Amino acid sequence: MKRTRHSGQVYLWRLFAMALTLTLSTSARAHHSYTGFDRSRSQTVSGIVVKLDWANPHVHFWVATGAGSTPIDQRVYAFEAGSVLLMRRFGCTDATFRIGEKVAVTFFPMSDGRAGGAFIKARHEDGSWSTGDLAGANYFSR
């Protein structure tokens, strides 16, 4: 079989596409690793929502706990929830967590002991509940 310049270009493009696919699939798998969270147990903390980042790839929000009136007396927990689309499927919007609102958040803690973790559910001041999705955990906690 005679090779032409055209077949060499096709071969190079296929090789490039394969390398790109492998690279993207590796980063996607790394992004969706949940080894940073201790999913063998859950914790609950109560506090005040101090920040919300309603954006993909994951919604994040921060809750300050502690009885003190100064930032030194408080501990801020960082929570990672599902994507914007998944949070919407669970009925959450960018107005679900209001800055200054008191909440009780149940979460899978960070494996390294840092304050925060993977969001499971939250009880709001008005008694309503919100759930999110991280690695399918909340399909079973609704």
N, CA, C and O atoms as a GROMACS GRO file, in nm:
protein
  568
    1MET      N    1   0.085  -0.118   0.000
    1MET     CA    2   0.000   0.000   0.000
    1MET      C    3   0.088   0.123   0.000
    1MET      O    4   0.179   0.136   0.082
    2LYS      N    5   0.062   0.211  -0.089
    2LYS     CA    6   0.142   0.331  -0.105
    2LYS      C    7   0.090   0.440  -0.011
    2LYS      O    8  -0.029   0.470  -0.008
    3ARG      N    9   0.183   0.498   0.067
    3ARG     CA   10   0.146   0.608   0.157
    3ARG      C   11   0.156   0.740   0.083
    3ARG      O   12   0.248   0.764   0.004
    4THR      N   13   0.060   0.822   0.110
    4THR     CA   14   0.063   0.956   0.052
    4THR      C   15   0.079   1.057   0.162
    4THR      O   16   0.067   1.026   0.281
    5ARG      N   17   0.107   1.177   0.123
    5ARG     CA   18   0.119   1.284   0.221
    5ARG      C   19  -0.011   1.301   0.299
    5ARG      O   20  -0.010   1.330   0.418
    6HIS      N   21  -0.121   1.281   0.230
    6HIS     CA   22  -0.252   1.294   0.293
    6HIS      C   23  -0.269   1.191   0.404
    6HIS      O   24  -0.318   1.225   0.512
    7SER      N   25  -0.232   1.067   0.382
    7SER     CA   26  -0.250   0.964   0.484
    7SER      C   27  -0.160   0.991   0.605
    7SER      O   28  -0.196   0.956   0.717
    8GLY      N   29  -0.043   1.051   0.583
    8GLY     CA   30   0.044   1.088   0.694
    8GLY      C   31  -0.017   1.197   0.780
    8GLY      O   32  -0.005   1.194   0.902
    9GLN      N   33  -0.085   1.293   0.717
    9GLN     CA   34  -0.152   1.398   0.792
    9GLN      C   35  -0.269   1.343   0.871
    9GLN      O   36  -0.292   1.383   0.985
   10VAL      N   37  -0.342   1.251   0.813
   10VAL     CA   38  -0.454   1.190   0.884
   10VAL      C   39  -0.401   1.114   1.005
   10VAL      O   40  -0.461   1.122   1.112
   11TYR      N   41  -0.291   1.042   0.989
   11TYR     CA   42  -0.231   0.968   1.100
   11TYR      C   43  -0.191   1.064   1.213
   11TYR      O   44  -0.218   1.035   1.330
   12LEU      N   45  -0.127   1.176   1.180
   12LEU     CA   46  -0.086   1.272   1.281
   12LEU      C   47  -0.208   1.333   1.353
   12LEU      O   48  -0.205   1.350   1.475
   13TRP      N   49  -0.313   1.366   1.279
   13TRP     CA   50  -0.433   1.421   1.341
   13TRP      C   51  -0.499   1.320   1.434
   13TRP      O   52  -0.546   1.356   1.542
   14ARG      N   53  -0.501   1.194   1.392
   14ARG     CA   54  -0.558   1.090   1.480
   14ARG      C   55  -0.474   1.073   1.605
   14ARG      O   56  -0.529   1.057   1.714
   15LEU      N   57  -0.344   1.078   1.592
   15LEU     CA   58  -0.254   1.066   1.706
   15LEU      C   59  -0.275   1.185   1.802
   15LEU      O   60  -0.280   1.167   1.923
   16PHE      N   61  -0.286   1.304   1.746
   16PHE     CA   62  -0.310   1.424   1.826
   16PHE      C   63  -0.444   1.415   1.899
   16PHE      O   64  -0.452   1.447   2.018
   17ALA      N   65  -0.548   1.371   1.830
   17ALA     CA   66  -0.681   1.358   1.891
   17ALA      C   67  -0.679   1.256   2.004
   17ALA      O   68  -0.742   1.276   2.108
   18MET      N   69  -0.607   1.147   1.985
   18MET     CA   70  -0.599   1.045   2.089
   18MET      C   71  -0.525   1.100   2.212
   18MET      O   72  -0.568   1.077   2.325
   19ALA      N   73  -0.416   1.171   2.189
   19ALA     CA   74  -0.341   1.229   2.302
   19ALA      C   75  -0.426   1.332   2.376
   19ALA      O   76  -0.424   1.335   2.499
   20LEU      N   77  -0.499   1.414   2.304
   20LEU     CA   78  -0.585   1.514   2.365
   20LEU      C   79  -0.695   1.447   2.447
   20LEU      O   80  -0.726   1.491   2.558
   21THR      N   81  -0.754   1.342   2.393
   21THR     CA   82  -0.859   1.269   2.466
   21THR      C   83  -0.805   1.211   2.595
   21THR      O   84  -0.870   1.220   2.699
   22LEU      N   85  -0.688   1.150   2.590
   22LEU     CA   86  -0.629   1.094   2.710
   22LEU      C   87  -0.598   1.201   2.814
   22LEU      O   88  -0.619   1.181   2.933
   23THR      N   89  -0.548   1.314   2.769
   23THR     CA   90  -0.516   1.423   2.860
   23THR      C   91  -0.641   1.477   2.928
   23THR      O   92  -0.642   1.496   3.050
   24LEU      N   93  -0.746   1.500   2.851
   24LEU     CA   94  -0.870   1.553   2.908
   24LEU      C   95  -0.938   1.453   3.000
   24LEU      O   96  -0.995   1.491   3.102
   25SER      N   97  -0.934   1.326   2.965
   25SER     CA   98  -0.999   1.227   3.051
   25SER      C   99  -0.924   1.211   3.182
   25SER      O  100  -0.986   1.184   3.285
   26THR      N  101  -0.794   1.228   3.183
   26THR     CA  102  -0.716   1.220   3.306
   26THR      C  103  -0.749   1.337   3.397
   26THR      O  104  -0.766   1.318   3.518
   27SER      N  105  -0.758   1.458   3.342
   27SER     CA  106  -0.790   1.574   3.426
   27SER      C  107  -0.933   1.568   3.474
   27SER      O  108  -0.961   1.611   3.586
   28ALA      N  109  -1.024   1.515   3.395
   28ALA     CA  110  -1.163   1.502   3.440
   28ALA      C  111  -1.171   1.403   3.555
   28ALA      O  112  -1.243   1.426   3.652
   29ARG      N  113  -1.100   1.293   3.544
   29ARG     CA  114  -1.101   1.195   3.651
   29ARG      C  115  -1.039   1.254   3.777
   29ARG      O  116  -1.089   1.230   3.887
   30ALA      N  117  -0.934   1.330   3.764
   30ALA     CA  118  -0.870   1.392   3.880
   30ALA      C  119  -0.963   1.494   3.944
   30ALA      O  120  -0.968   1.506   4.066
   31HIS      N  121  -1.036   1.568   3.861
   31HIS     CA  122  -1.129   1.668   3.914
   31HIS      C  123  -1.237   1.602   3.998
   31HIS      O  124  -1.281   1.659   4.099
   32HIS      N  125  -1.281   1.485   3.958
   32HIS     CA  126  -1.391   1.419   4.027
   32HIS      C  127  -1.344   1.318   4.130
   32HIS      O  128  -1.418   1.224   4.163
   33SER      N  129  -1.226   1.335   4.182
   33SER     CA  130  -1.178   1.251   4.290
   33SER      C  131  -1.230   1.308   4.422
   33SER      O  132  -1.216   1.428   4.448
   34TYR      N  133  -1.289   1.224   4.503
   34TYR     CA  134  -1.346   1.268   4.630
   34TYR      C  135  -1.265   1.216   4.748
   34TYR      O  136  -1.316   1.205   4.859
   35THR      N  137  -1.138   1.185   4.722
   35THR     CA  138  -1.053   1.132   4.829
   35THR      C  139  -1.019   1.239   4.933
   35THR      O  140  -0.973   1.205   5.042
   36GLY      N  141  -1.040   1.364   4.902
   36GLY     CA  142  -1.014   1.471   4.998
   36GLY      C  143  -1.117   1.478   5.109
   36GLY      O  144  -1.098   1.551   5.207
   37PHE      N  145  -1.227   1.404   5.095
   37PHE     CA  146  -1.334   1.406   5.193
   37PHE      C  147  -1.343   1.271   5.264
   37PHE      O  148  -1.326   1.166   5.201
   38ASP      N  149  -1.370   1.273   5.393
   38ASP     CA  150  -1.388   1.152   5.470
   38ASP      C  151  -1.535   1.114   5.464
   38ASP      O  152  -1.616   1.162   5.543
   39ARG      N  153  -1.569   1.026   5.368
   39ARG     CA  154  -1.709   0.990   5.346
   39ARG      C  155  -1.755   0.879   5.440
   39ARG      O  156  -1.867   0.829   5.426
   40SER      N  157  -1.671   0.840   5.535
   40SER     CA  158  -1.712   0.737   5.631
   40SER      C  159  -1.792   0.797   5.747
   40SER      O  160  -1.851   0.723   5.827
   41ARG      N  161  -1.795   0.929   5.757
   41ARG     CA  162  -1.867   0.995   5.865
   41ARG      C  163  -1.914   1.132   5.818
   41ARG      O  164  -1.863   1.187   5.721
   42SER      N  165  -2.011   1.185   5.889
   42SER     CA  166  -2.058   1.320   5.858
   42SER      C  167  -2.052   1.403   5.985
   42SER      O  168  -2.049   1.350   6.096
   43GLN      N  169  -2.050   1.534   5.966
   43GLN     CA  170  -2.050   1.629   6.077
   43GLN      C  171  -2.156   1.735   6.049
   43GLN      O  172  -2.198   1.753   5.935
   44THR      N  173  -2.197   1.803   6.153
   44THR     CA  174  -2.290   1.914   6.138
   44THR      C  175  -2.236   2.034   6.215
   44THR      O  176  -2.196   2.020   6.331
   45VAL      N  177  -2.234   2.150   6.152
   45VAL     CA  178  -2.197   2.274   6.219
   45VAL      C  179  -2.306   2.377   6.195
   45VAL      O  180  -2.376   2.374   6.093
   46SER      N  181  -2.321   2.468   6.290
   46SER     CA  182  -2.417   2.577   6.277
   46SER      C  183  -2.341   2.709   6.273
   46SER      O  184  -2.241   2.726   6.342
   47GLY      N  185  -2.389   2.800   6.192
   47GLY     CA  186  -2.324   2.929   6.181
   47GLY      C  187  -2.397   3.019   6.084
   47GLY      O  188  -2.514   2.998   6.052
   48ILE      N  189  -2.326   3.120   6.039
   48ILE     CA  190  -2.382   3.222   5.952
   48ILE      C  191  -2.314   3.217   5.816
   48ILE      O  192  -2.191   3.212   5.809
   49VAL      N  193  -2.392   3.218   5.710
   49VAL     CA  194  -2.338   3.218   5.574
   49VAL      C  195  -2.265   3.351   5.552
   49VAL      O  196  -2.324   3.458   5.568
   50VAL      N  197  -2.138   3.343   5.516
   50VAL     CA  198  -2.060   3.466   5.496
   50VAL      C  199  -2.020   3.489   5.350
   50VAL      O  200  -1.982   3.599   5.312
   51LYS      N  201  -2.029   3.383   5.268
   51LYS     CA  202  -1.991   3.399   5.127
   51LYS      C  203  -2.053   3.287   5.047
   51LYS      O  204  -2.071   3.176   5.097
   52LEU      N  205  -2.087   3.316   4.920
   52LEU     CA  206  -2.142   3.218   4.827
   52LEU      C  207  -2.076   3.237   4.692
   52LEU      O  208  -2.065   3.350   4.642
   53ASP      N  209  -2.033   3.128   4.633
   53ASP     CA  210  -1.978   3.130   4.497
   53ASP      C  211  -2.063   3.035   4.413
   53ASP      O  212  -2.038   2.915   4.409
   54TRP      N  213  -2.165   3.091   4.347
   54TRP     CA  214  -2.259   3.013   4.268
   54TRP      C  215  -2.205   3.005   4.125
   54TRP      O  216  -2.245   3.082   4.038
   55ALA      N  217  -2.114   2.911   4.103
   55ALA     CA  218  -2.050   2.898   3.972
   55ALA      C  219  -2.005   2.754   3.952
   55ALA      O  220  -1.985   2.679   4.047
   56ASN      N  221  -1.989   2.717   3.826
   56ASN     CA  222  -1.937   2.585   3.794
   56ASN      C  223  -1.786   2.586   3.803
   56ASN      O  224  -1.727   2.693   3.788
   57PRO      N  225  -1.719   2.476   3.827
   57PRO     CA  226  -1.771   2.340   3.822
   57PRO      C  227  -1.844   2.298   3.949
   57PRO      O  228  -1.917   2.199   3.946
   58HIS      N  229  -1.825   2.369   4.062
   58HIS     CA  230  -1.896   2.337   4.186
   58HIS      C  231  -1.938   2.464   4.256
   58HIS      O  232  -1.866   2.564   4.254
   59VAL      N  233  -2.053   2.460   4.318
   59VAL     CA  234  -2.100   2.568   4.403
   59VAL      C  235  -2.023   2.558   4.535
   59VAL      O  236  -2.007   2.449   4.589
   60HIS      N  237  -1.976   2.672   4.585
   60HIS     CA  238  -1.908   2.677   4.714
   60HIS      C  239  -1.976   2.782   4.802
   60HIS      O  240  -2.024   2.884   4.753
   61PHE      N  241  -1.979   2.753   4.932
   61PHE     CA  242  -2.025   2.855   5.025
   61PHE      C  243  -1.949   2.840   5.156
   61PHE      O  244  -1.897   2.733   5.187
   62TRP      N  245  -1.944   2.949   5.232
   62TRP     CA  246  -1.866   2.955   5.354
   62TRP      C  247  -1.957   2.992   5.470
   62TRP      O  248  -2.044   3.079   5.458
   63VAL      N  249  -1.935   2.925   5.584
   63VAL     CA  250  -2.016   2.947   5.704
   63VAL      C  251  -1.922   2.977   5.821
   63VAL      O  252  -1.830   2.900   5.847
   64ALA      N  253  -1.946   3.089   5.891
   64ALA     CA  254  -1.867   3.125   6.008
   64ALA      C  255  -1.937   3.074   6.133
   64ALA      O  256  -2.057   3.097   6.152
   65THR      N  257  -1.861   3.005   6.217
   65THR     CA  258  -1.915   2.952   6.342
   65THR      C  259  -1.845   3.021   6.458
   65THR      O  260  -1.743   3.087   6.439
   66GLY      N  261  -1.899   3.006   6.577
   66GLY     CA  262  -1.835   3.063   6.696
   66GLY      C  263  -1.920   3.170   6.758
   66GLY      O  264  -1.995   3.240   6.691
   67ALA      N  265  -1.904   3.182   6.889
   67ALA     CA  266  -1.986   3.277   6.965
   67ALA      C  267  -1.925   3.416   6.969
   67ALA      O  268  -1.992   3.512   7.007
   68GLY      N  269  -1.800   3.428   6.929
   68GLY     CA  270  -1.732   3.556   6.940
   68GLY      C  271  -1.781   3.658   6.840
   68GLY      O  272  -1.836   3.624   6.736
   69SER      N  273  -1.760   3.783   6.874
   69SER     CA  274  -1.803   3.890   6.785
   69SER      C  275  -1.690   3.936   6.692
   69SER      O  276  -1.713   4.017   6.602
   70THR      N  277  -1.569   3.885   6.714
   70THR     CA  278  -1.457   3.923   6.628
   70THR      C  279  -1.420   3.806   6.539
   70THR      O  280  -1.446   3.691   6.574
   71PRO      N  281  -1.359   3.833   6.424
   71PRO     CA  282  -1.319   3.725   6.334
   71PRO      C  283  -1.225   3.623   6.399
   71PRO      O  284  -1.225   3.506   6.360
   72ILE      N  285  -1.146   3.664   6.497
   72ILE     CA  286  -1.053   3.572   6.563
   72ILE      C  287  -1.130   3.466   6.642
   72ILE      O  288  -1.084   3.352   6.654
   73ASP      N  289  -1.247   3.502   6.696
   73ASP     CA  290  -1.327   3.409   6.774
   73ASP      C  291  -1.409   3.314   6.687
   73ASP      O  292  -1.477   3.226   6.740
   74GLN      N  293  -1.404   3.331   6.556
   74GLN     CA  294  -1.486   3.252   6.466
   74GLN      C  295  -1.400   3.156   6.384
   74GLN      O  296  -1.282   3.181   6.361
   75ARG      N  297  -1.462   3.047   6.342
   75ARG     CA  298  -1.398   2.954   6.251
   75ARG      C  299  -1.483   2.951   6.125
   75ARG      O  300  -1.605   2.937   6.133
   76VAL      N  301  -1.421   2.964   6.009
   76VAL     CA  302  -1.495   2.966   5.884
   76VAL      C  303  -1.480   2.830   5.815
   76VAL      O  304  -1.368   2.783   5.792
   77TYR      N  305  -1.592   2.769   5.784
   77TYR     CA  306  -1.597   2.641   5.715
   77TYR      C  307  -1.626   2.664   5.567
   77TYR      O  308  -1.714   2.743   5.533
   78ALA      N  309  -1.553   2.597   5.481
   78ALA     CA  310  -1.573   2.606   5.336
   78ALA      C  311  -1.641   2.478   5.289
   78ALA      O  312  -1.594   2.368   5.318
   79PHE      N  313  -1.752   2.492   5.216
   79PHE     CA  314  -1.826   2.376   5.170
   79PHE      C  315  -1.830   2.371   5.018
   79PHE      O  316  -1.849   2.473   4.951
   80GLU      N  317  -1.812   2.252   4.964
   80GLU     CA  318  -1.820   2.229   4.820
   80GLU      C  319  -1.946   2.148   4.794
   80GLU      O  320  -1.968   2.044   4.855
   81ALA      N  321  -2.029   2.198   4.702
   81ALA     CA  322  -2.152   2.130   4.665
   81ALA      C  323  -2.141   2.083   4.519
   81ALA      O  324  -2.033   2.085   4.461
   82GLY      N  325  -2.252   2.041   4.463
   82GLY     CA  326  -2.254   1.997   4.324
   82GLY      C  327  -2.243   2.114   4.228
   82GLY      O  328  -2.224   2.229   4.269
   83SER      N  329  -2.256   2.084   4.101
   83SER     CA  330  -2.252   2.189   3.999
   83SER      C  331  -2.380   2.272   4.007
   83SER      O  332  -2.475   2.235   4.075
   84VAL      N  333  -2.380   2.384   3.938
   84VAL     CA  334  -2.498   2.471   3.935
   84VAL      C  335  -2.618   2.392   3.884
   84VAL      O  336  -2.728   2.402   3.939
   85LEU      N  337  -2.600   2.313   3.778
   85LEU     CA  338  -2.709   2.234   3.722
   85LEU      C  339  -2.762   2.134   3.823
   85LEU      O  340  -2.884   2.123   3.840
   86LEU      N  341  -2.675   2.061   3.890
   86LEU     CA  342  -2.721   1.964   3.990
   86LEU      C  343  -2.789   2.031   4.107
   86LEU      O  344  -2.890   1.981   4.157
   87MET      N  345  -2.736   2.143   4.152
   87MET     CA  346  -2.799   2.215   4.262
   87MET      C  347  -2.940   2.261   4.222
   87MET      O  348  -3.032   2.256   4.304
   88ARG      N  349  -2.955   2.306   4.098
   88ARG     CA  350  -3.088   2.346   4.051
   88ARG      C  351  -3.184   2.228   4.047
   88ARG      O  352  -3.302   2.242   4.078
   89ARG      N  353  -3.132   2.111   4.010
   89ARG     CA  354  -3.216   1.990   4.009
   89ARG      C  355  -3.267   1.958   4.149
   89ARG      O  356  -3.375   1.900   4.165
   90PHE      N  357  -3.190   1.994   4.251
   90PHE     CA  358  -3.231   1.972   4.389
   90PHE      C  359  -3.312   2.089   4.444
   90PHE      O  360  -3.344   2.092   4.562
   91GLY      N  361  -3.345   2.185   4.358
   91GLY     CA  362  -3.429   2.296   4.400
   91GLY      C  363  -3.355   2.416   4.456
   91GLY      O  364  -3.418   2.508   4.507
   92CYS      N  365  -3.224   2.417   4.447
   92CYS     CA  366  -3.145   2.531   4.498
   92CYS      C  367  -3.123   2.634   4.389
   92CYS      O  368  -3.114   2.601   4.270
   93THR      N  369  -3.114   2.759   4.431
   93THR     CA  370  -3.080   2.868   4.339
   93THR      C  371  -2.970   2.951   4.405
   93THR      O  372  -2.924   2.919   4.515
   94ASP      N  373  -2.928   3.055   4.338
   94ASP     CA  374  -2.826   3.142   4.396
   94ASP      C  375  -2.880   3.221   4.515
   94ASP      O  376  -2.803   3.290   4.583
   95ALA      N  377  -3.010   3.213   4.541
   95ALA     CA  378  -3.070   3.279   4.657
   95ALA      C  379  -3.097   3.182   4.772
   95ALA      O  380  -3.149   3.223   4.876
   96THR      N  381  -3.062   3.056   4.756
   96THR     CA  382  -3.088   2.956   4.860
   96THR      C  383  -3.008   2.985   4.986
   96THR      O  384  -3.061   2.976   5.097
   97PHE      N  385  -2.881   3.020   4.969
   97PHE     CA  386  -2.796   3.053   5.083
   97PHE      C  387  -2.774   3.204   5.083
   97PHE      O  388  -2.700   3.257   5.001
   98ARG      N  389  -2.840   3.272   5.175
   98ARG     CA  390  -2.832   3.418   5.182
   98ARG      C  391  -2.722   3.460   5.280
   98ARG      O  392  -2.710   3.402   5.388
   99ILE      N  393  -2.643   3.557   5.242
   99ILE     CA  394  -2.539   3.609   5.329
   99ILE      C  395  -2.605   3.661   5.457
   99ILE      O  396  -2.702   3.737   5.452
  100GLY      N  397  -2.551   3.619   5.572
  100GLY     CA  398  -2.606   3.660   5.700
  100GLY      C  399  -2.708   3.563   5.758
  100GLY      O  400  -2.748   3.578   5.873
  101GLU      N  401  -2.751   3.466   5.681
  101GLU     CA  402  -2.850   3.368   5.726
  101GLU      C  403  -2.786   3.264   5.817
  101GLU      O  404  -2.673   3.221   5.793
  102LYS      N  405  -2.858   3.223   5.922
  102LYS     CA  406  -2.813   3.116   6.010
  102LYS      C  407  -2.851   2.983   5.947
  102LYS      O  408  -2.966   2.964   5.906
  103VAL      N  409  -2.756   2.891   5.940
  103VAL     CA  410  -2.780   2.758   5.884
  103VAL      C  411  -2.710   2.652   5.969
  103VAL      O  412  -2.613   2.680   6.040
  104ALA      N  413  -2.760   2.530   5.961
  104ALA     CA  414  -2.693   2.414   6.019
  104ALA      C  415  -2.659   2.324   5.900
  104ALA      O  416  -2.749   2.275   5.832
  105VAL      N  417  -2.530   2.303   5.876
  105VAL     CA  418  -2.484   2.231   5.757
  105VAL      C  419  -2.429   2.094   5.798
  105VAL      O  420  -2.345   2.084   5.887
  106THR      N  421  -2.478   1.991   5.730
  106THR     CA  422  -2.425   1.855   5.746
  106THR      C  423  -2.336   1.828   5.626
  106THR      O  424  -2.374   1.858   5.512
  107PHE      N  425  -2.219   1.770   5.650
  107PHE     CA  426  -2.119   1.756   5.545
  107PHE      C  427  -2.025   1.639   5.574
  107PHE      O  428  -2.015   1.592   5.688
  108PHE      N  429  -1.957   1.592   5.469
  108PHE     CA  430  -1.847   1.498   5.484
  108PHE      C  431  -1.723   1.584   5.509
  108PHE      O  432  -1.689   1.668   5.425
  109PRO      N  433  -1.654   1.565   5.623
  109PRO     CA  434  -1.540   1.652   5.654
  109PRO      C  435  -1.420   1.628   5.564
  109PRO      O  436  -1.408   1.525   5.498
  110MET      N  437  -1.330   1.726   5.563
  110MET     CA  438  -1.205   1.714   5.489
  110MET      C  439  -1.120   1.606   5.555
  110MET      O  440  -1.114   1.597   5.678
  111SER      N  441  -1.054   1.525   5.475
  111SER     CA  442  -0.968   1.418   5.528
  111SER      C  443  -0.849   1.472   5.605
  111SER      O  444  -0.801   1.407   5.698
  112ASP      N  445  -0.802   1.591   5.569
  112ASP     CA  446  -0.683   1.647   5.634
  112ASP      C  447  -0.716   1.733   5.756
  112ASP      O  448  -0.626   1.793   5.815
  113GLY      N  449  -0.843   1.740   5.795
  113GLY     CA  450  -0.880   1.812   5.916
  113GLY      C  451  -0.912   1.959   5.898
  113GLY      O  452  -0.952   2.024   5.995
  114ARG      N  453  -0.896   2.014   5.778
  114ARG     CA  454  -0.932   2.154   5.757
  114ARG      C  455  -1.081   2.174   5.779
  114ARG      O  456  -1.159   2.080   5.769
  115ALA      N  457  -1.120   2.297   5.809
  115ALA     CA  458  -1.260   2.330   5.836
  115ALA      C  459  -1.338   2.334   5.706
  115ALA      O  460  -1.317   2.421   5.622
  116GLY      N  461  -1.428   2.240   5.690
  116GLY     CA  462  -1.510   2.236   5.570
  116GLY      C  463  -1.524   2.095   5.518
  116GLY      O  464  -1.481   1.999   5.581
  117GLY      N  465  -1.586   2.084   5.400
  117GLY     CA  466  -1.602   1.953   5.341
  117GLY      C  467  -1.704   1.952   5.229
  117GLY      O  468  -1.737   2.055   5.171
  118ALA      N  469  -1.753   1.830   5.201
  118ALA     CA  470  -1.850   1.809   5.093
  118ALA      C  471  -1.991   1.825   5.148
  118ALA      O  472  -2.032   1.752   5.238
  119PHE      N  473  -2.063   1.920   5.094
  119PHE     CA  474  -2.198   1.953   5.138
  119PHE      C  475  -2.293   1.835   5.118
  119PHE      O  476  -2.296   1.775   5.011
  120ILE      N  477  -2.370   1.802   5.223
  120ILE     CA  478  -2.475   1.701   5.213
  120ILE      C  479  -2.611   1.769   5.219
  120ILE      O  480  -2.691   1.755   5.126
  121LYS      N  481  -2.638   1.843   5.328
  121LYS     CA  482  -2.767   1.912   5.340
  121LYS      C  483  -2.754   2.026   5.440
  121LYS      O  484  -2.658   2.032   5.518
  122ALA      N  485  -2.851   2.117   5.437
  122ALA     CA  486  -2.851   2.230   5.530
  122ALA      C  487  -2.993   2.260   5.576
  122ALA      O  488  -3.088   2.250   5.498
  123ARG      N  489  -3.005   2.295   5.702
  123ARG     CA  490  -3.132   2.339   5.758
  123ARG      C  491  -3.124   2.491   5.773
  123ARG      O  492  -3.033   2.544   5.836
  124HIS      N  493  -3.220   2.560   5.714
  124HIS     CA  494  -3.223   2.707   5.714
  124HIS      C  495  -3.297   2.760   5.834
  124HIS      O  496  -3.364   2.686   5.906
  125GLU      N  497  -3.286   2.891   5.856
  125GLU     CA  498  -3.353   2.959   5.968
  125GLU      C  499  -3.504   2.933   5.970
  125GLU      O  500  -3.563   2.918   6.077
  126ASP      N  501  -3.564   2.928   5.852
  126ASP     CA  502  -3.710   2.911   5.845
  126ASP      C  503  -3.753   2.764   5.860
  126ASP      O  504  -3.871   2.733   5.851
  127GLY      N  505  -3.656   2.675   5.884
  127GLY     CA  506  -3.687   2.534   5.902
  127GLY      C  507  -3.683   2.451   5.775
  127GLY      O  508  -3.696   2.329   5.780
  128SER      N  509  -3.666   2.514   5.661
  128SER     CA  510  -3.658   2.441   5.534
  128SER      C  511  -3.521   2.375   5.520
  128SER      O  512  -3.425   2.412   5.587
  129TRP      N  513  -3.516   2.276   5.431
  129TRP     CA  514  -3.391   2.202   5.407
  129TRP      C  515  -3.347   2.220   5.264
  129TRP      O  516  -3.429   2.234   5.173
  130SER      N  517  -3.216   2.219   5.243
  130SER     CA  518  -3.157   2.220   5.109
  130SER      C  519  -3.061   2.103   5.101
  130SER      O  520  -2.991   2.070   5.198
  131THR      N  521  -3.058   2.040   4.986
  131THR     CA  522  -2.959   1.936   4.962
  131THR      C  523  -2.886   1.970   4.834
  131THR      O  524  -2.935   2.046   4.750
  132GLY      N  525  -2.768   1.913   4.820
  132GLY     CA  526  -2.689   1.931   4.700
  132GLY      C  527  -2.643   1.796   4.655
  132GLY      O  528  -2.690   1.695   4.707
  133ASP      N  529  -2.553   1.791   4.561
  133ASP     CA  530  -2.504   1.661   4.517
  133ASP      C  531  -2.356   1.666   4.495
  133ASP      O  532  -2.306   1.750   4.420
  134LEU      N  533  -2.285   1.578   4.560
  134LEU     CA  534  -2.142   1.563   4.538
  134LEU      C  535  -2.116   1.414   4.538
  134LEU      O  536  -2.127   1.348   4.641
  135ALA      N  537  -2.081   1.361   4.424
  135ALA     CA  538  -2.054   1.218   4.408
  135ALA      C  539  -2.175   1.132   4.438
  135ALA      O  540  -2.161   1.018   4.483
  136GLY      N  541  -2.295   1.185   4.414
  136GLY     CA  542  -2.415   1.106   4.433
  136GLY      C  543  -2.455   1.086   4.577
  136GLY      O  544  -2.552   1.015   4.604
  137ALA      N  545  -2.386   1.146   4.670
  137ALA     CA  546  -2.413   1.124   4.813
  137ALA      C  547  -2.554   1.163   4.851
  137ALA      O  548  -2.617   1.096   4.933
  138ASN      N  549  -2.605   1.269   4.793
  138ASN     CA  550  -2.732   1.322   4.838
  138ASN      C  551  -2.853   1.256   4.775
  138ASN      O  552  -2.966   1.286   4.813
  139TYR      N  553  -2.832   1.168   4.680
  139TYR     CA  554  -2.946   1.093   4.629
  139TYR      C  555  -3.003   1.006   4.740
  139TYR      O  556  -3.120   0.967   4.736
  140PHE      N  557  -2.920   0.976   4.840
  140PHE     CA  558  -2.962   0.888   4.949
  140PHE      C  559  -2.992   0.965   5.077
  140PHE      O  560  -3.037   0.904   5.174
  141SER      N  561  -2.970   1.095   5.080
  141SER     CA  562  -2.991   1.172   5.202
  141SER      C  563  -3.110   1.265   5.193
  141SER      O  564  -3.130   1.348   5.282
  142ARG      N  565  -3.190   1.254   5.089
  142ARG     CA  566  -3.306   1.343   5.072
  142ARG      C  567  -3.419   1.303   5.161
  142ARG      O  568  -3.524   1.367   5.159
   0.00000   0.00000   0.00000
